[in-house]
């Protein structure tokens, strides 16, 4: 991979450029593909944090597999597991940072580092915890859409946050579902 004038180039193992690619002097220019892949990861995080299962499901292909702490199976079963697991918490926030993706045509492998913060209204509850993780995603572009075909969530560390949370004070608060400020703002944008 090489960086030139702010563009990301990757060597292609395929003989001809795909629709989202331009071949330039034997190098392959990925036209927005890495951003498309990263946004799959971000939309998944929003979906989990806002308990928006349609957004979570949209991050995956219909036949996708998920390998997660406490879960291993199909995307349909994973969404059902999330629907039972998320209500145990009063809130959660997934924060992602380092993100690398390797792309070959309509297939990609993405590695994303992140932290997941989980909290209860009872600040002494041991279910208050933060964990550091990596998401290893095998993604595919099918019918013009990038989505996860298989995901492994690798937990690197975890810590208890019991007794560590402070009162929030006044101001806007996040809520689960369509009443959250992000959905109201998106409605405004689309009106």
C-alpha positions as CSV (number, residue, x, y, z in Angstrom):
1,X,0.0,0.0,0.0
2,X,1.3,3.5,-0.8
3,X,0.1,7.0,0.1
4,X,0.4,9.7,-2.6
5,X,-1.0,13.2,-2.5
6,X,-3.6,12.3,0.1
7,X,-4.9,9.3,-1.8
8,X,-4.7,5.7,-0.7
9,X,-3.5,3.2,-3.2
10,X,-3.5,-0.6,-2.9
11,X,-2.0,-3.2,-5.1
12,X,-4.6,-5.2,-6.9
13,X,-4.6,-9.0,-7.2
14,X,-7.4,-8.8,-9.7
15,X,-6.7,-8.2,-13.4
16,X,-9.3,-5.5,-14.0
17,X,-10.6,-2.7,-11.8
18,X,-14.0,-3.1,-10.1
19,X,-16.7,-0.5,-10.5
20,X,-15.5,1.5,-7.4
21,X,-11.9,1.3,-8.4
22,X,-9.6,3.1,-10.9
23,X,-6.4,1.6,-12.1
24,X,-3.6,4.1,-12.3
25,X,-0.2,3.0,-13.5
26,X,-0.6,-0.5,-12.1
27,X,-1.9,0.7,-8.8
28,X,-5.5,0.5,-7.7
29,X,-7.3,3.6,-6.3
30,X,-10.0,2.8,-3.8
31,X,-12.7,5.5,-4.4
32,X,-14.4,5.9,-1.0
33,X,-14.4,2.2,-0.3
34,X,-12.5,2.5,3.0
35,X,-15.0,5.1,4.2
36,X,-17.9,2.9,3.2
37,X,-16.4,0.0,5.2
38,X,-15.7,2.3,8.2
39,X,-19.3,3.6,8.2
40,X,-20.6,0.0,8.4
41,X,-18.7,-0.2,11.7
42,X,-20.0,3.1,12.9
43,X,-23.6,2.4,12.1
44,X,-23.4,-0.9,14.0
45,X,-22.2,1.0,17.1
46,X,-25.0,3.5,16.8
47,X,-27.5,0.6,16.4
48,X,-26.3,-1.2,19.5
49,X,-26.0,2.0,21.6
50,X,-29.5,3.2,20.6
51,X,-31.0,-0.3,20.7
52,X,-31.9,0.1,17.0
53,X,-31.9,-3.5,15.8
54,X,-32.8,-2.5,12.2
55,X,-29.6,-0.5,12.1
56,X,-27.6,-3.4,13.7
57,X,-29.1,-5.8,11.2
58,X,-28.3,-3.5,8.2
59,X,-24.5,-3.7,9.1
60,X,-24.6,-7.4,8.2
61,X,-25.4,-9.5,5.2
62,X,-28.4,-11.9,5.7
63,X,-26.3,-15.0,6.0
64,X,-23.6,-13.4,8.3
65,X,-22.1,-15.0,11.3
66,X,-21.1,-13.3,14.6
67,X,-18.6,-14.5,17.2
68,X,-18.9,-12.4,20.3
69,X,-18.3,-12.8,24.0
70,X,-21.3,-14.8,25.2
71,X,-22.6,-15.5,21.7
72,X,-21.6,-17.5,18.6
73,X,-24.0,-17.9,15.7
74,X,-26.1,-16.3,12.9
75,X,-27.0,-12.7,12.5
76,X,-30.7,-13.5,13.2
77,X,-29.8,-15.2,16.4
78,X,-27.4,-12.4,17.3
79,X,-30.1,-9.8,17.0
80,X,-32.3,-11.9,19.2
81,X,-29.5,-12.2,21.7
82,X,-29.0,-8.4,21.7
83,X,-32.7,-7.8,22.2
84,X,-32.5,-9.8,25.4
85,X,-29.1,-8.5,26.5
86,X,-29.3,-4.7,25.9
87,X,-32.3,-4.1,28.3
88,X,-30.1,-5.4,31.2
89,X,-28.2,-2.1,30.9
90,X,-29.4,1.4,31.4
91,X,-27.0,2.5,28.7
92,X,-24.0,1.6,26.7
93,X,-21.6,3.4,24.4
94,X,-19.2,1.9,21.9
95,X,-16.3,4.1,21.0
96,X,-14.1,3.0,18.0
97,X,-10.7,4.4,17.1
98,X,-8.0,2.7,15.1
99,X,-9.4,1.2,11.9
100,X,-7.5,-0.6,9.1
101,X,-8.9,-2.4,6.2
102,X,-7.4,-4.5,3.5
103,X,-9.4,-4.7,0.3
104,X,-9.4,-7.1,-2.6
105,X,-12.2,-6.3,-5.1
106,X,-15.5,-6.9,-3.4
107,X,-14.0,-8.5,-0.3
108,X,-12.3,-6.8,2.6
109,X,-10.9,-7.5,6.1
110,X,-11.3,-4.7,8.6
111,X,-9.8,-4.5,12.1
112,X,-11.3,-1.9,14.4
113,X,-10.1,-1.1,18.0
114,X,-12.6,0.1,20.5
115,X,-14.0,0.4,24.0
116,X,-17.5,-0.5,25.1
117,X,-18.9,1.2,28.2
118,X,-21.9,-0.4,29.9
119,X,-23.8,1.1,32.8
120,X,-26.7,0.7,35.2
121,X,-28.6,3.3,37.1
122,X,-27.3,1.6,40.3
123,X,-23.7,2.8,40.1
124,X,-22.6,0.1,42.5
125,X,-23.8,-2.8,40.2
126,X,-21.0,-5.0,39.0
127,X,-22.6,-4.9,35.5
128,X,-21.1,-1.4,35.2
129,X,-18.0,-2.2,33.2
130,X,-15.8,-1.1,30.3
131,X,-14.0,-3.4,28.0
132,X,-11.4,-2.9,25.3
133,X,-12.0,-4.9,22.1
134,X,-11.0,-5.4,18.5
135,X,-13.6,-6.2,15.8
136,X,-12.2,-8.4,13.0
137,X,-14.7,-8.2,10.2
138,X,-14.8,-10.1,6.9
139,X,-16.8,-7.8,4.7
140,X,-18.2,-8.2,1.2
141,X,-19.8,-5.9,-1.2
142,X,-23.0,-7.5,-2.6
143,X,-25.5,-5.8,-4.8
144,X,-23.6,-2.6,-4.4
145,X,-23.6,-2.6,-0.5
146,X,-20.7,-3.3,1.8
147,X,-21.7,-5.3,4.9
148,X,-20.3,-7.8,7.4
149,X,-20.2,-11.4,6.3
150,X,-18.5,-12.6,9.4
151,X,-17.3,-10.8,12.6
152,X,-15.1,-11.8,15.6
153,X,-15.2,-9.5,18.6
154,X,-12.0,-10.1,20.4
155,X,-12.0,-8.8,24.0
156,X,-8.6,-7.5,25.0
157,X,-9.3,-6.3,28.5
158,X,-12.2,-5.5,30.9
159,X,-12.6,-3.6,34.1
160,X,-15.3,-3.0,36.6
161,X,-16.8,0.5,36.7
162,X,-18.8,-0.1,39.9
163,X,-18.7,3.1,42.1
164,X,-16.9,5.0,39.3
165,X,-19.8,6.9,37.6
166,X,-20.6,10.5,38.5
167,X,-24.0,12.2,38.3
168,X,-24.6,13.7,34.8
169,X,-26.2,17.0,35.7
170,X,-28.5,19.0,33.4
171,X,-28.4,18.9,29.7
172,X,-29.4,16.6,26.8
173,X,-29.2,12.9,27.5
174,X,-29.0,10.0,25.2
175,X,-32.0,7.6,25.1
176,X,-32.6,4.3,23.3
177,X,-34.8,4.2,20.3
178,X,-36.2,6.7,17.8
179,X,-36.6,9.4,20.5
180,X,-32.9,9.9,20.7
181,X,-31.6,13.3,19.4
182,X,-29.8,11.7,16.5
183,X,-33.0,10.4,15.0
184,X,-34.8,13.7,15.4
185,X,-31.8,15.5,13.8
186,X,-31.8,13.0,10.9
187,X,-35.6,13.7,10.5
188,X,-34.8,17.4,10.3
189,X,-32.1,16.8,7.7
190,X,-34.5,14.7,5.5
191,X,-37.4,17.2,5.8
